[in-house]
């Protein structure tokens, strides 16, 4: 009986641990909305902080996932449970707004924004490479995801 309780506790705690990462991904929705507003405004210090927060969180989540094989295996098993049809639209910035922001970040040949912005597409590419074929097919079967990822140069379809 003790062994069953111990095993159940370990499984539950590891599930919560990785479930927290999925919650962080969903929390990108609010940050993305702030960044979309910034794309049509001047690049103030406050707006740069909003950009840094969004793109840093994407980078942190990505590195956490890419450097944790246990999390990758967990995600592969639970992918269909956590993948939401609206996920791409809710958390990923589209290419048009990303380009507007990148143009604002270059002033007189100098780049003035945080480095995380530059690595946005590259980070999404690294994440794509870590996905299984079935996961990628599921993501690309969603038209919004396919369009956003194609425009950002992450997929070539």
N, CA, C and O atoms as a GROMACS GRO file, in nm:
protein
  628
    1UNK      N    1   0.081  -0.119   0.000
    1UNK     CA    2   0.000   0.000   0.000
    1UNK      C    3   0.086   0.126   0.000
    1UNK      O    4   0.057   0.222  -0.071
    2UNK      N    5   0.192   0.124   0.081
    2UNK     CA    6   0.282   0.238   0.086
    2UNK      C    7   0.346   0.263  -0.050
    2UNK      O    8   0.363   0.378  -0.091
    3UNK      N    9   0.382   0.156  -0.121
    3UNK     CA   10   0.444   0.170  -0.253
    3UNK      C   11   0.349   0.235  -0.353
    3UNK      O   12   0.390   0.318  -0.434
    4UNK      N   13   0.223   0.197  -0.347
    4UNK     CA   14   0.125   0.255  -0.438
    4UNK      C   15   0.110   0.404  -0.411
    4UNK      O   16   0.104   0.485  -0.504
    5UNK      N   17   0.104   0.441  -0.284
    5UNK     CA   18   0.093   0.582  -0.248
    5UNK      C   19   0.217   0.658  -0.291
    5UNK      O   20   0.206   0.770  -0.342
    6UNK      N   21   0.333   0.600  -0.273
    6UNK     CA   22   0.459   0.664  -0.312
    6UNK      C   23   0.466   0.685  -0.462
    6UNK      O   24   0.501   0.793  -0.509
    7UNK      N   25   0.432   0.582  -0.538
    7UNK     CA   26   0.436   0.591  -0.684
    7UNK      C   27   0.334   0.694  -0.732
    7UNK      O   28   0.363   0.775  -0.821
    8UNK      N   29   0.214   0.691  -0.674
    8UNK     CA   30   0.111   0.788  -0.712
    8UNK      C   31   0.156   0.931  -0.683
    8UNK      O   32   0.132   1.022  -0.763
    9UNK      N   33   0.221   0.950  -0.570
    9UNK     CA   34   0.270   1.084  -0.533
    9UNK      C   35   0.375   1.133  -0.632
    9UNK      O   36   0.372   1.248  -0.674
   10UNK      N   37   0.467   1.045  -0.668
   10UNK     CA   38   0.573   1.083  -0.763
   10UNK      C   39   0.512   1.119  -0.898
   10UNK      O   40   0.549   1.221  -0.957
   11UNK      N   41   0.419   1.038  -0.947
   11UNK     CA   42   0.355   1.067  -1.075
   11UNK      C   43   0.277   1.197  -1.071
   11UNK      O   44   0.280   1.275  -1.165
   12UNK      N   45   0.206   1.219  -0.962
   12UNK     CA   46   0.129   1.341  -0.948
   12UNK      C   47   0.219   1.464  -0.944
   12UNK      O   48   0.192   1.563  -1.012
   13UNK      N   49   0.327   1.457  -0.867
   13UNK     CA   50   0.418   1.571  -0.856
   13UNK      C   51   0.488   1.600  -0.987
   13UNK      O   52   0.505   1.716  -1.024
   14UNK      N   53   0.529   1.496  -1.060
   14UNK     CA   54   0.595   1.521  -1.188
   14UNK      C   55   0.495   1.577  -1.288
   14UNK      O   56   0.532   1.660  -1.372
   15UNK      N   57   0.371   1.534  -1.280
   15UNK     CA   58   0.268   1.586  -1.368
   15UNK      C   59   0.244   1.734  -1.339
   15UNK      O   60   0.229   1.813  -1.432
   16UNK      N   61   0.241   1.772  -1.212
   16UNK     CA   62   0.222   1.913  -1.175
   16UNK      C   63   0.340   1.997  -1.223
   16UNK      O   64   0.322   2.109  -1.271
   17UNK      N   65   0.458   1.941  -1.210
   17UNK     CA   66   0.580   2.012  -1.250
   17UNK      C   67   0.574   2.050  -1.397
   17UNK      O   68   0.600   2.165  -1.433
   18UNK      N   69   0.539   1.956  -1.482
   18UNK     CA   70   0.534   1.983  -1.624
   18UNK      C   71   0.405   2.054  -1.663
   18UNK      O   72   0.402   2.129  -1.760
   19UNK      N   73   0.300   2.030  -1.589
   19UNK     CA   74   0.176   2.102  -1.612
   19UNK      C   75   0.194   2.251  -1.590
   19UNK      O   76   0.129   2.333  -1.654
   20UNK      N   77   0.285   2.287  -1.498
   20UNK     CA   78   0.317   2.427  -1.472
   20UNK      C   79   0.376   2.493  -1.598
   20UNK      O   80   0.348   2.610  -1.626
   21UNK      N   81   0.456   2.419  -1.671
   21UNK     CA   82   0.513   2.472  -1.796
   21UNK      C   83   0.402   2.500  -1.897
   21UNK      O   84   0.407   2.601  -1.966
   22UNK      N   85   0.305   2.412  -1.905
   22UNK     CA   86   0.193   2.436  -1.996
   22UNK      C   87   0.114   2.559  -1.952
   22UNK      O   88   0.064   2.634  -2.036
   23UNK      N   89   0.103   2.580  -1.822
   23UNK     CA   90   0.036   2.700  -1.774
   23UNK      C   91   0.116   2.825  -1.809
   23UNK      O   92   0.058   2.929  -1.839
   24UNK      N   93   0.248   2.816  -1.805
   24UNK     CA   94   0.332   2.928  -1.845
   24UNK      C   95   0.310   2.961  -1.992
   24UNK      O   96   0.306   3.078  -2.030
   25UNK      N   97   0.297   2.858  -2.073
   25UNK     CA   98   0.272   2.880  -2.216
   25UNK      C   99   0.140   2.955  -2.234
   25UNK      O  100   0.131   3.049  -2.312
   26UNK      N  101   0.039   2.912  -2.162
   26UNK     CA  102  -0.091   2.979  -2.173
   26UNK      C  103  -0.086   3.122  -2.119
   26UNK      O  104  -0.164   3.208  -2.162
   27UNK      N  105   0.004   3.148  -2.024
   27UNK     CA  106   0.016   3.283  -1.969
   27UNK      C  107   0.078   3.379  -2.071
   27UNK      O  108   0.074   3.501  -2.054
   28UNK      N  109   0.136   3.324  -2.177
   28UNK     CA  110   0.191   3.409  -2.284
   28UNK      C  111   0.081   3.488  -2.355
   28UNK      O  112   0.109   3.588  -2.420
   29UNK      N  113  -0.042   3.442  -2.343
   29UNK     CA  114  -0.154   3.509  -2.411
   29UNK      C  115  -0.164   3.656  -2.372
   29UNK      O  116  -0.173   3.742  -2.458
   30UNK      N  117  -0.160   3.684  -2.242
   30UNK     CA  118  -0.169   3.823  -2.196
   30UNK      C  119  -0.048   3.904  -2.239
   30UNK      O  120  -0.061   4.021  -2.275
   31UNK      N  121   0.070   3.842  -2.234
   31UNK     CA  122   0.192   3.912  -2.274
   31UNK      C  123   0.190   3.942  -2.424
   31UNK      O  124   0.235   4.048  -2.468
   32UNK      N  125   0.138   3.848  -2.501
   32UNK     CA  126   0.130   3.868  -2.646
   32UNK      C  127   0.038   3.985  -2.679
   32UNK      O  128   0.068   4.065  -2.768
   33UNK      N  129  -0.072   3.997  -2.608
   33UNK     CA  130  -0.164   4.108  -2.631
   33UNK      C  131  -0.096   4.242  -2.606
   33UNK      O  132  -0.119   4.338  -2.679
   34UNK      N  133  -0.014   4.248  -2.503
   34UNK     CA  134   0.061   4.371  -2.475
   34UNK      C  135   0.160   4.401  -2.587
   34UNK      O  136   0.176   4.517  -2.627
   35UNK      N  137   0.225   4.298  -2.638
   35UNK     CA  138   0.323   4.316  -2.746
   35UNK      C  139   0.255   4.361  -2.875
   35UNK      O  140   0.309   4.443  -2.948
   36UNK      N  141   0.136   4.309  -2.901
   36UNK     CA  142   0.062   4.352  -3.020
   36UNK      C  143   0.028   4.501  -3.013
   36UNK      O  144   0.031   4.570  -3.114
   37UNK      N  145  -0.004   4.548  -2.895
   37UNK     CA  146  -0.031   4.691  -2.877
   37UNK      C  147   0.098   4.771  -2.900
   37UNK      O  148   0.095   4.876  -2.964
   38UNK      N  149   0.209   4.720  -2.849
   38UNK     CA  150   0.338   4.787  -2.864
   38UNK      C  151   0.375   4.800  -3.012
   38UNK      O  152   0.439   4.898  -3.051
   39UNK      N  153   0.336   4.703  -3.094
   39UNK     CA  154   0.372   4.707  -3.237
   39UNK      C  155   0.317   4.829  -3.308
   39UNK      O  156   0.368   4.868  -3.413
   40UNK      N  157   0.211   4.890  -3.251
   40UNK     CA  158   0.153   5.009  -3.313
   40UNK      C  159   0.183   5.137  -3.235
   40UNK      O  160   0.125   5.242  -3.263
   41UNK      N  161   0.273   5.128  -3.138
   41UNK     CA  162   0.308   5.245  -3.058
   41UNK      C  163   0.457   5.278  -3.073
   41UNK      O  164   0.533   5.206  -3.137
   42UNK      N  165   0.493   5.389  -3.012
   42UNK     CA  166   0.634   5.427  -3.007
   42UNK      C  167   0.708   5.330  -2.915
   42UNK      O  168   0.649   5.266  -2.828
   43UNK      N  169   0.837   5.318  -2.936
   43UNK     CA  170   0.918   5.226  -2.858
   43UNK      C  171   0.972   5.297  -2.734
   43UNK      O  172   1.087   5.341  -2.732
   44UNK      N  173   0.889   5.307  -2.632
   44UNK     CA  174   0.928   5.370  -2.507
   44UNK      C  175   1.001   5.268  -2.419
   44UNK      O  176   1.008   5.149  -2.452
   45UNK      N  177   1.053   5.315  -2.308
   45UNK     CA  178   1.120   5.224  -2.214
   45UNK      C  179   1.022   5.120  -2.160
   45UNK      O  180   1.055   5.002  -2.148
   46UNK      N  181   0.901   5.164  -2.128
   46UNK     CA  182   0.798   5.073  -2.078
   46UNK      C  183   0.762   4.968  -2.184
   46UNK      O  184   0.745   4.850  -2.152
   47UNK      N  185   0.750   5.010  -2.309
   47UNK     CA  186   0.718   4.917  -2.416
   47UNK      C  187   0.832   4.818  -2.440
   47UNK      O  188   0.808   4.702  -2.473
   48UNK      N  189   0.955   4.864  -2.424
   48UNK     CA  190   1.068   4.771  -2.437
   48UNK      C  191   1.065   4.665  -2.328
   48UNK      O  192   1.101   4.549  -2.352
   49UNK      N  193   1.022   4.704  -2.209
   49UNK     CA  194   1.010   4.606  -2.101
   49UNK      C  195   0.902   4.502  -2.133
   49UNK      O  196   0.918   4.384  -2.101
   50UNK      N  197   0.793   4.545  -2.194
   50UNK     CA  198   0.688   4.451  -2.235
   50UNK      C  199   0.740   4.353  -2.340
   50UNK      O  200   0.711   4.233  -2.334
   51UNK      N  201   0.817   4.405  -2.434
   51UNK     CA  202   0.876   4.318  -2.537
   51UNK      C  203   0.972   4.217  -2.474
   51UNK      O  204   0.968   4.098  -2.504
   52UNK      N  205   1.056   4.267  -2.386
   52UNK     CA  206   1.153   4.180  -2.321
   52UNK      C  207   1.084   4.071  -2.240
   52UNK      O  208   1.127   3.956  -2.241
   53UNK      N  209   0.976   4.108  -2.170
   53UNK     CA  210   0.905   4.010  -2.087
   53UNK      C  211   0.847   3.897  -2.173
   53UNK      O  212   0.862   3.780  -2.139
   54UNK      N  213   0.783   3.931  -2.284
   54UNK     CA  214   0.722   3.831  -2.371
   54UNK      C  215   0.828   3.741  -2.436
   54UNK      O  216   0.820   3.619  -2.427
   55UNK      N  217   0.925   3.802  -2.499
   55UNK     CA  218   1.025   3.724  -2.571
   55UNK      C  219   1.118   3.647  -2.476
   55UNK      O  220   1.165   3.539  -2.511
   56UNK      N  221   1.144   3.700  -2.359
   56UNK     CA  222   1.224   3.628  -2.259
   56UNK      C  223   1.150   3.505  -2.209
   56UNK      O  224   1.209   3.399  -2.189
   57UNK      N  225   1.021   3.520  -2.189
   57UNK     CA  226   0.942   3.407  -2.141
   57UNK      C  227   0.939   3.296  -2.245
   57UNK      O  228   0.948   3.178  -2.211
   58UNK      N  229   0.926   3.333  -2.371
   58UNK     CA  230   0.931   3.233  -2.479
   58UNK      C  231   1.066   3.162  -2.477
   58UNK      O  232   1.073   3.040  -2.486
   59UNK      N  233   1.172   3.239  -2.464
   59UNK     CA  234   1.306   3.181  -2.461
   59UNK      C  235   1.324   3.090  -2.340
   59UNK      O  236   1.378   2.980  -2.354
   60UNK      N  237   1.279   3.133  -2.224
   60UNK     CA  238   1.293   3.053  -2.102
   60UNK      C  239   1.216   2.921  -2.112
   60UNK      O  240   1.268   2.815  -2.078
   61UNK      N  241   1.092   2.929  -2.158
   61UNK     CA  242   1.011   2.808  -2.173
   61UNK      C  243   1.076   2.714  -2.275
   61UNK      O  244   1.082   2.593  -2.253
   62UNK      N  245   1.124   2.770  -2.384
   62UNK     CA  246   1.187   2.689  -2.489
   62UNK      C  247   1.312   2.619  -2.439
   62UNK      O  248   1.328   2.499  -2.459
   63UNK      N  249   1.400   2.693  -2.373
   63UNK     CA  250   1.521   2.632  -2.320
   63UNK      C  251   1.490   2.527  -2.216
   63UNK      O  252   1.554   2.422  -2.211
   64UNK      N  253   1.393   2.555  -2.132
   64UNK     CA  254   1.353   2.459  -2.030
   64UNK      C  255   1.307   2.329  -2.096
   64UNK      O  256   1.344   2.220  -2.053
   65UNK      N  257   1.228   2.342  -2.199
   65UNK     CA  258   1.177   2.225  -2.271
   65UNK      C  259   1.289   2.152  -2.345
   65UNK      O  260   1.301   2.030  -2.335
   66UNK      N  261   1.370   2.225  -2.418
   66UNK     CA  262   1.474   2.164  -2.500
   66UNK      C  263   1.583   2.096  -2.418
   66UNK      O  264   1.646   2.001  -2.464
   67UNK      N  265   1.605   2.143  -2.297
   67UNK     CA  266   1.711   2.088  -2.212
   67UNK      C  267   1.659   1.988  -2.110
   67UNK      O  268   1.733   1.950  -2.019
   68UNK      N  269   1.536   1.945  -2.123
   68UNK     CA  270   1.479   1.852  -2.027
   68UNK      C  271   1.414   1.734  -2.102
   68UNK      O  272   1.297   1.743  -2.139
   69UNK      N  273   1.488   1.627  -2.124
   69UNK     CA  274   1.432   1.512  -2.196
   69UNK      C  275   1.307   1.453  -2.129
   69UNK      O  276   1.218   1.403  -2.197
   70UNK      N  277   1.302   1.459  -1.996
   70UNK     CA  278   1.184   1.406  -1.926
   70UNK      C  279   1.061   1.489  -1.963
   70UNK      O  280   0.953   1.434  -1.984
   71UNK      N  281   1.077   1.620  -1.971
   71UNK     CA  282   0.966   1.706  -2.008
   71UNK      C  283   0.924   1.677  -2.152
   71UNK      O  284   0.805   1.678  -2.183
   72UNK      N  285   1.020   1.654  -2.239
   72UNK     CA  286   0.988   1.624  -2.378
   72UNK      C  287   0.907   1.494  -2.389
   72UNK      O  288   0.809   1.488  -2.463
   73UNK      N  289   0.948   1.392  -2.314
   73UNK     CA  290   0.873   1.265  -2.316
   73UNK      C  291   0.732   1.284  -2.259
   73UNK      O  292   0.635   1.230  -2.312
   74UNK      N  293   0.722   1.361  -2.153
   74UNK     CA  294   0.593   1.388  -2.092
   74UNK      C  295   0.503   1.461  -2.192
   74UNK      O  296   0.385   1.429  -2.206
   75UNK      N  297   0.559   1.558  -2.260
   75UNK     CA  298   0.483   1.636  -2.359
   75UNK      C  299   0.437   1.546  -2.473
   75UNK      O  300   0.324   1.559  -2.521
   76UNK      N  301   0.524   1.457  -2.516
   76UNK     CA  302   0.486   1.366  -2.624
   76UNK      C  303   0.367   1.279  -2.584
   76UNK      O  304   0.279   1.252  -2.666
   77UNK      N  305   0.365   1.235  -2.459
   77UNK     CA  306   0.254   1.152  -2.412
   77UNK      C  307   0.126   1.232  -2.394
   77UNK      O  308   0.017   1.182  -2.420
   78UNK      N  309   0.138   1.356  -2.352
   78UNK     CA  310   0.022   1.438  -2.316
   78UNK      C  311  -0.011   1.545  -2.421
   78UNK      O  312  -0.095   1.631  -2.396
   79UNK      N  313   0.054   1.539  -2.535
   79UNK     CA  314   0.042   1.647  -2.634
   79UNK      C  315  -0.102   1.675  -2.673
   79UNK      O  316  -0.145   1.791  -2.673
   80UNK      N  317  -0.177   1.572  -2.706
   80UNK     CA  318  -0.314   1.594  -2.751
   80UNK      C  319  -0.402   1.652  -2.641
   80UNK      O  320  -0.497   1.725  -2.670
   81UNK      N  321  -0.369   1.622  -2.518
   81UNK     CA  322  -0.446   1.675  -2.405
   81UNK      C  323  -0.422   1.825  -2.387
   81UNK      O  324  -0.514   1.900  -2.354
   82UNK      N  325  -0.298   1.868  -2.409
   82UNK     CA  326  -0.263   2.007  -2.383
   82UNK      C  327  -0.270   2.096  -2.507
   82UNK      O  328  -0.283   2.217  -2.495
   83UNK      N  329  -0.262   2.037  -2.626
   83UNK     CA  330  -0.266   2.120  -2.747
   83UNK      C  331  -0.407   2.169  -2.770
   83UNK      O  332  -0.500   2.090  -2.784
   84UNK      N  333  -0.421   2.297  -2.776
   84UNK     CA  334  -0.549   2.362  -2.797
   84UNK      C  335  -0.547   2.423  -2.937
   84UNK      O  336  -0.446   2.479  -2.980
   85UNK      N  337  -0.657   2.411  -3.008
   85UNK     CA  338  -0.666   2.463  -3.144
   85UNK      C  339  -0.634   2.612  -3.153
   85UNK      O  340  -0.589   2.659  -3.258
   86UNK      N  341  -0.656   2.686  -3.046
   86UNK     CA  342  -0.633   2.830  -3.047
   86UNK      C  343  -0.495   2.868  -2.994
   86UNK      O  344  -0.462   2.986  -2.987
   87UNK      N  345  -0.414   2.770  -2.957
   87UNK     CA  346  -0.287   2.798  -2.891
   87UNK      C  347  -0.195   2.887  -2.975
   87UNK      O  348  -0.142   2.986  -2.924
   88UNK      N  349  -0.176   2.853  -3.101
   88UNK     CA  350  -0.087   2.934  -3.185
   88UNK      C  351  -0.135   3.078  -3.194
   88UNK      O  352  -0.058   3.173  -3.181
   89UNK      N  353  -0.264   3.093  -3.218
   89UNK     CA  354  -0.320   3.226  -3.233
   89UNK      C  355  -0.309   3.306  -3.103
   89UNK      O  356  -0.289   3.427  -3.105
   90UNK      N  357  -0.323   3.237  -2.991
   90UNK     CA  358  -0.322   3.305  -2.862
   90UNK      C  359  -0.183   3.342  -2.812
   90UNK      O  360  -0.167   3.444  -2.745
   91UNK      N  361  -0.081   3.262  -2.844
   91UNK     CA  362   0.050   3.286  -2.783
   91UNK      C  363   0.160   3.327  -2.879
   91UNK      O  364   0.260   3.385  -2.836
   92UNK      N  365   0.145   3.300  -3.008
   92UNK     CA  366   0.251   3.334  -3.103
   92UNK      C  367   0.223   3.466  -3.174
   92UNK      O  368   0.113   3.491  -3.223
   93UNK      N  369   0.325   3.549  -3.179
   93UNK     CA  370   0.316   3.676  -3.249
   93UNK      C  371   0.331   3.650  -3.398
   93UNK      O  372   0.418   3.574  -3.440
   94UNK      N  373   0.246   3.713  -3.479
   94UNK     CA  374   0.255   3.690  -3.623
   94UNK      C  375   0.371   3.768  -3.685
   94UNK      O  376   0.427   3.858  -3.622
   95UNK      N  377   0.404   3.733  -3.806
   95UNK     CA  378   0.522   3.788  -3.875
   95UNK      C  379   0.508   3.937  -3.901
   95UNK      O  380   0.607   4.010  -3.894
   96UNK      N  381   0.388   3.984  -3.932
   96UNK     CA  382   0.367   4.126  -3.964
   96UNK      C  383   0.401   4.213  -3.842
   96UNK      O  384   0.476   4.310  -3.853
   97UNK      N  385   0.345   4.178  -3.728
   97UNK     CA  386   0.371   4.256  -3.606
   97UNK      C  387   0.515   4.239  -3.560
   97UNK      O  388   0.577   4.333  -3.510
   98UNK      N  389   0.568   4.119  -3.577
   98UNK     CA  390   0.708   4.095  -3.541
   98UNK      C  391   0.800   4.183  -3.626
   98UNK      O  392   0.896   4.241  -3.574
   99UNK      N  393   0.773   4.192  -3.755
   99UNK     CA  394   0.854   4.276  -3.844
   99UNK      C  395   0.844   4.423  -3.807
   99UNK      O  396   0.944   4.495  -3.809
  100UNK      N  397   0.724   4.469  -3.772
  100UNK     CA  398   0.707   4.608  -3.730
  100UNK      C  399   0.792   4.638  -3.607
  100UNK      O  400   0.858   4.742  -3.599
  101UNK      N  401   0.790   4.545  -3.513
  101UNK     CA  402   0.867   4.564  -3.390
  101UNK      C  403   1.017   4.564  -3.421
  101UNK      O  404   1.092   4.647  -3.370
  102UNK      N  405   1.060   4.471  -3.505
  102UNK     CA  406   1.203   4.464  -3.538
  102UNK      C  407   1.250   4.591  -3.609
  102UNK      O  408   1.363   4.634  -3.588
  103UNK      N  409   1.166   4.651  -3.691
  103UNK     CA  410   1.202   4.776  -3.756
  103UNK      C  411   1.219   4.888  -3.654
  103UNK      O  412   1.308   4.972  -3.667
  104UNK      N  413   1.133   4.889  -3.553
  104UNK     CA  414   1.144   4.990  -3.448
  104UNK      C  415   1.270   4.969  -3.364
  104UNK      O  416   1.323   5.064  -3.306
  105UNK      N  417   1.315   4.847  -3.358
  105UNK     CA  418   1.431   4.814  -3.274
  105UNK      C  419   1.564   4.854  -3.338
  105UNK      O  420   1.668   4.852  -3.272
  106UNK      N  421   1.562   4.888  -3.464
  106UNK     CA  422   1.684   4.930  -3.532
  106UNK      C  423   1.676   5.079  -3.561
  106UNK      O  424   1.594   5.124  -3.641
  107UNK      N  425   1.761   5.155  -3.495
  107UNK     CA  426   1.763   5.300  -3.510
  107UNK      C  427   1.903   5.341  -3.554
  107UNK      O  428   2.001   5.316  -3.485
  108UNK      N  429   1.911   5.405  -3.671
  108UNK     CA  430   2.038   5.451  -3.727
  108UNK      C  431   2.143   5.340  -3.730
  108UNK      O  432   2.261   5.362  -3.702
  109UNK      N  433   2.098   5.220  -3.765
  109UNK     CA  434   2.190   5.106  -3.775
  109UNK      C  435   2.221   5.038  -3.644
  109UNK      O  436   2.295   4.939  -3.642
  110UNK      N  437   2.167   5.087  -3.534
  110UNK     CA  438   2.192   5.027  -3.403
  110UNK      C  439   2.068   4.951  -3.357
  110UNK      O  440   1.955   4.998  -3.372
  111UNK      N  441   2.091   4.835  -3.301
  111UNK     CA  442   1.983   4.754  -3.246
  111UNK      C  443   1.964   4.791  -3.100
  111UNK      O  444   2.058   4.781  -3.021
  112UNK      N  445   1.843   4.835  -3.063
  112UNK     CA  446   1.822   4.889  -2.928
  112UNK      C  447   1.731   4.803  -2.840
  112UNK      O  448   1.703   4.841  -2.726
  113UNK      N  449   1.685   4.690  -2.889
  113UNK     CA  450   1.595   4.605  -2.810
  113UNK      C  451   1.672   4.487  -2.751
  113UNK      O  452   1.790   4.466  -2.781
  114UNK      N  453   1.603   4.410  -2.668
  114UNK     CA  454   1.669   4.295  -2.605
  114UNK      C  455   1.699   4.188  -2.711
  114UNK      O  456   1.631   4.178  -2.813
  115UNK      N  457   1.800   4.110  -2.684
  115UNK     CA  458   1.846   4.008  -2.779
  115UNK      C  459   1.744   3.897  -2.802
  115UNK      O  460   1.747   3.831  -2.905
  116UNK      N  461   1.655   3.876  -2.706
  116UNK     CA  462   1.555   3.770  -2.719
  116UNK      C  463   1.466   3.791  -2.842
  116UNK      O  464   1.417   3.694  -2.900
  117UNK      N  465   1.445   3.916  -2.881
  117UNK     CA  466   1.362   3.943  -2.998
  117UNK      C  467   1.424   3.887  -3.125
  117UNK      O  468   1.354   3.832  -3.210
  118UNK      N  469   1.554   3.899  -3.136
  118UNK     CA  470   1.624   3.852  -3.255
  118UNK      C  471   1.612   3.701  -3.274
  118UNK      O  472   1.610   3.652  -3.387
  119UNK      N  473   1.603   3.629  -3.164
  119UNK     CA  474   1.607   3.483  -3.172
  119UNK      C  475   1.468   3.419  -3.177
  119UNK      O  476   1.456   3.297  -3.163
  120UNK      N  477   1.365   3.497  -3.197
  120UNK     CA  478   1.227   3.446  -3.196
  120UNK      C  479   1.206   3.333  -3.297
  120UNK      O  480   1.165   3.223  -3.259
  121UNK      N  481   1.234   3.358  -3.423
  121UNK     CA  482   1.214   3.256  -3.527
  121UNK      C  483   1.307   3.138  -3.506
  121UNK      O  484   1.267   3.023  -3.524
  122UNK      N  485   1.431   3.165  -3.470
  122UNK     CA  486   1.527   3.057  -3.448
  122UNK      C  487   1.483   2.967  -3.332
  122UNK      O  488   1.498   2.845  -3.339
  123UNK      N  489   1.428   3.027  -3.228
  123UNK     CA  490   1.381   2.949  -3.114
  123UNK      C  491   1.263   2.861  -3.155
  123UNK      O  492   1.256   2.745  -3.116
  124UNK      N  493   1.173   2.916  -3.233
  124UNK     CA  494   1.059   2.837  -3.281
  124UNK      C  495   1.107   2.723  -3.371
  124UNK      O  496   1.050   2.614  -3.368
  125UNK      N  497   1.211   2.748  -3.450
  125UNK     CA  498   1.269   2.642  -3.533
  125UNK      C  499   1.327   2.530  -3.449
  125UNK      O  500   1.309   2.412  -3.482
  126UNK      N  501   1.398   2.564  -3.343
  126UNK     CA  502   1.454   2.461  -3.254
  126UNK      C  503   1.344   2.380  -3.188
  126UNK      O  504   1.355   2.258  -3.174
  127UNK      N  505   1.239   2.446  -3.148
  127UNK     CA  506   1.126   2.374  -3.089
  127UNK      C  507   1.062   2.280  -3.190
  127UNK      O  508   1.025   2.168  -3.157
  128UNK      N  509   1.048   2.327  -3.313
  128UNK     CA  510   0.990   2.243  -3.418
  128UNK      C  511   1.071   2.116  -3.437
  128UNK      O  512   1.014   2.008  -3.454
  129UNK      N  513   1.201   2.127  -3.434
  129UNK     CA  514   1.287   2.009  -3.452
  129UNK      C  515   1.273   1.908  -3.340
  129UNK      O  516   1.302   1.789  -3.359
  130UNK      N  517   1.229   1.952  -3.224
  130UNK     CA  518   1.214   1.860  -3.111
  130UNK      C  519   1.080   1.788  -3.112
  130UNK      O  520   1.058   1.695  -3.034
  131UNK      N  521   0.989   1.830  -3.199
  131UNK     CA  522   0.857   1.768  -3.205
  131UNK      C  523   0.860   1.638  -3.285
  131UNK      O  524   0.941   1.621  -3.376
  132UNK      N  525   0.771   1.548  -3.250
  132UNK     CA  526   0.756   1.426  -3.328
  132UNK      C  527   0.679   1.460  -3.456
  132UNK      O  528   0.619   1.567  -3.468
  133UNK      N  529   0.682   1.368  -3.548
  133UNK     CA  530   0.612   1.389  -3.675
  133UNK      C  531   0.462   1.408  -3.652
  133UNK      O  532   0.400   1.494  -3.714
  134UNK      N  533   0.404   1.328  -3.564
  134UNK     CA  534   0.259   1.338  -3.538
  134UNK      C  535   0.224   1.470  -3.469
  134UNK      O  536   0.119   1.528  -3.496
  135UNK      N  537   0.311   1.517  -3.380
  135UNK     CA  538   0.286   1.646  -3.315
  135UNK      C  539   0.289   1.758  -3.418
  135UNK      O  540   0.202   1.845  -3.419
  136UNK      N  541   0.390   1.756  -3.503
  136UNK     CA  542   0.402   1.860  -3.605
  136UNK      C  543   0.282   1.856  -3.701
  136UNK      O  544   0.230   1.960  -3.741
  137UNK      N  545   0.239   1.735  -3.737
  137UNK     CA  546   0.122   1.723  -3.825
  137UNK      C  547  -0.002   1.781  -3.758
  137UNK      O  548  -0.083   1.847  -3.824
  138UNK      N  549  -0.018   1.756  -3.630
  138UNK     CA  550  -0.132   1.810  -3.556
  138UNK      C  551  -0.129   1.963  -3.554
  138UNK      O  552  -0.231   2.029  -3.574
  139UNK      N  553  -0.011   2.019  -3.532
  139UNK     CA  554   0.003   2.164  -3.528
  139UNK      C  555  -0.026   2.224  -3.665
  139UNK      O  556  -0.098   2.323  -3.676
  140UNK      N  557   0.030   2.163  -3.769
  140UNK     CA  558   0.014   2.218  -3.905
  140UNK      C  559  -0.126   2.193  -3.959
  140UNK      O  560  -0.169   2.262  -4.052
  141UNK      N  561  -0.199   2.097  -3.902
  141UNK     CA  562  -0.336   2.074  -3.947
  141UNK      C  563  -0.426   2.191  -3.906
  141UNK      O  564  -0.534   2.210  -3.963
  142UNK      N  565  -0.381   2.268  -3.809
  142UNK     CA  566  -0.454   2.389  -3.768
  142UNK      C  567  -0.410   2.502  -3.862
  142UNK      O  568  -0.292   2.538  -3.866
  143UNK      N  569  -0.503   2.558  -3.936
  143UNK     CA  570  -0.471   2.657  -4.039
  143UNK      C  571  -0.403   2.782  -3.981
  143UNK      O  572  -0.313   2.837  -4.044
  144UNK      N  573  -0.446   2.827  -3.863
  144UNK     CA  574  -0.385   2.944  -3.801
  144UNK      C  575  -0.238   2.918  -3.768
  144UNK      O  576  -0.151   3.002  -3.793
  145UNK      N  577  -0.212   2.801  -3.713
  145UNK     CA  578  -0.074   2.766  -3.679
  145UNK      C  579   0.010   2.756  -3.806
  145UNK      O  580   0.121   2.810  -3.812
  146UNK      N  581  -0.043   2.688  -3.904
  146UNK     CA  582   0.030   2.669  -4.029
  146UNK      C  583   0.066   2.804  -4.092
  146UNK      O  584   0.180   2.824  -4.136
  147UNK      N  585  -0.028   2.895  -4.096
  147UNK     CA  586  -0.004   3.026  -4.156
  147UNK      C  587   0.101   3.104  -4.077
  147UNK      O  588   0.195   3.157  -4.136
  148UNK      N  589   0.085   3.110  -3.947
  148UNK     CA  590   0.181   3.186  -3.865
  148UNK      C  591   0.321   3.129  -3.876
  148UNK      O  592   0.418   3.203  -3.895
  149UNK      N  593   0.332   2.997  -3.865
  149UNK     CA  594   0.464   2.934  -3.869
  149UNK      C  595   0.527   2.943  -4.008
  149UNK      O  596   0.649   2.955  -4.020
  150UNK      N  597   0.446   2.938  -4.110
  150UNK     CA  598   0.497   2.955  -4.248
  150UNK      C  599   0.549   3.096  -4.268
  150UNK      O  600   0.658   3.116  -4.322
  151UNK      N  601   0.471   3.194  -4.226
  151UNK     CA  602   0.510   3.334  -4.242
  151UNK      C  603   0.638   3.367  -4.164
  151UNK      O  604   0.719   3.449  -4.208
  152UNK      N  605   0.655   3.302  -4.049
  152UNK     CA  606   0.775   3.324  -3.969
  152UNK      C  607   0.896   3.244  -4.019
  152UNK      O  608   1.007   3.259  -3.968
  153UNK      N  609   0.873   3.158  -4.119
  153UNK     CA  610   0.982   3.080  -4.174
  153UNK      C  611   1.015   2.955  -4.093
  153UNK      O  612   1.123   2.898  -4.109
  154UNK      N  613   0.924   2.913  -4.008
  154UNK     CA  614   0.949   2.796  -3.923
  154UNK      C  615   0.917   2.668  -3.999
  154UNK      O  616   0.988   2.569  -3.986
  155UNK      N  617   0.810   2.671  -4.079
  155UNK     CA  618   0.779   2.556  -4.163
  155UNK      C  619   0.779   2.601  -4.308
  155UNK      O  620   0.756   2.718  -4.338
  156UNK      N  621   0.805   2.509  -4.396
  156UNK     CA  622   0.814   2.542  -4.539
  156UNK      C  623   0.707   2.468  -4.618
  156UNK      O  624   0.737   2.386  -4.705
  157UNK      N  625   0.584   2.498  -4.588
  157UNK     CA  626   0.475   2.432  -4.660
  157UNK      C  627   0.388   2.534  -4.728
  157UNK      O  628   0.291   2.498  -4.794
   0.00000   0.00000   0.00000
